Amino acid sequence: MQLHEVKEVKSVSSTNSANDALSQGWTLIAVVSDEKGARYVLGKGEAPPKKENLGVMMPERLRK
């Protein structure tokens, strides 16, 4: 993800929270220091378009 694609940003202070966010589709943008320690800055872009059900149609002669 490039920075111009980021639509939402959040910051968390624990590795557990960062890992949870990553598993939910967030992308790690930066790790920064503050007076309390490390902060993980995460970003999320627009949701990818939902794919239609594009299954393969079997020929009618094989459908039975």
Contact map, one row per residue, 1 for C-alpha under 8 A:
1110110000000000000000000010000000000000000010000000000000000000
1111110000000000000000000000000000000000000000000000000000000000
1111110000000000000000000000000000000000000000000000000000000000
0111110000000000000000000000000000000000000000000000000000000000
1111111000000000000000000000000000000000000011000000000000000000
1111111110000000000000000000000000000000001111000000000000000000
0000111110000000000000000000000000000000001111000000000000000000
0000011111000000000000000000000000000000001110000000000000000000
0000011111100000000000000000000000000000111100000000000000000000
0000000111110000000000000000000000000000111000000000000000000000
0000000011111000000000000000000000000011110000000000000000000000
0000000001111100110000000000000000000011100000000000000000000000
0000000000111110110000000000000000001111000000000000000000000000
0000000000011111110000000000000000000111000000000000000000000000
0000000000001111111000000000000000000001000000000000000000000000
0000000000000111111100000000000000000000000000000000000000000000
0000000000011111111110000000000000000000000000000000000000000000
0000000000011111111111000000000000000001010000000000000000000000
0000000000000011111111100000000000000000000000000000000000000000
0000000000000001111111110000000000000000000000000000000000000000
0000000000000000111111111110000000000000010000000000000000000000
0000000000000000011111111111000000000000000000000000000000000000
0000000000000000001111111100000000000000000000000000000000000000
0000000000000000000111111100000000000000000000000000000000000000
0000000000000000000011111110000000000000000100000000000000000000
0000000000000000000011111111000000000000011100000000000000000000
1000000000000000000011001111100000000000011100000000000000000000
0000000000000000000001000111111000000001111000000000000000000000
0000000000000000000000000011111000000001111000000000000000000000
0000000000000000000000000001111100000001110000000000000000000000
0000000000000000000000000001111110000111100000000000000000000000
0000000000000000000000000000011111000111100000000000000000000000
0000000000000000000000000000001111111110000000000000000000000000
0000000000000000000000000000000111111110000000000000000000000000
0000000000000000000000000000000011111000000000000000000000000000
0000000000000000000000000000000011111100000000000000000000000000
0000000000001000000000000000000011111110000000000000000000000000
0000000000001100000000000000001111011111000000000000000000000000
0000000000111100000000000000001111001111100000000000000000000000
0000000000111110010000000001111100000111110000000000000000000000
0000000011110000000000000001111100000011111000000000000000000000
0000000011100000010010000111110000000001111100000000000000000000
0000011111000000000000000111100000000000111110000000000000000000
0000011110000000000000001110000000000000011111000000000000000000
1000111100000000000000000000000000000000001111100000000000000000
0000111000000000000000000000000000000000000111110000000000000000
0000000000000000000000000000000000000000000011111000000000000000
0000000000000000000000000000000000000000000001111100000000000000
0000000000000000000000000000000000000000000000111110000000000000
0000000000000000000000000000000000000000000000011111000000000000
0000000000000000000000000000000000000000000000001111110000000000
0000000000000000000000000000000000000000000000000111110000000000
0000000000000000000000000000000000000000000000000011111000000000
0000000000000000000000000000000000000000000000000011111100000000
0000000000000000000000000000000000000000000000000000111110000000
0000000000000000000000000000000000000000000000000000011111000000
0000000000000000000000000000000000000000000000000000001111100000
0000000000000000000000000000000000000000000000000000000111110110
0000000000000000000000000000000000000000000000000000000011111110
0000000000000000000000000000000000000000000000000000000001111110
0000000000000000000000000000000000000000000000000000000000111111
0000000000000000000000000000000000000000000000000000000001111111
0000000000000000000000000000000000000000000000000000000001111111
0000000000000000000000000000000000000000000000000000000000001111
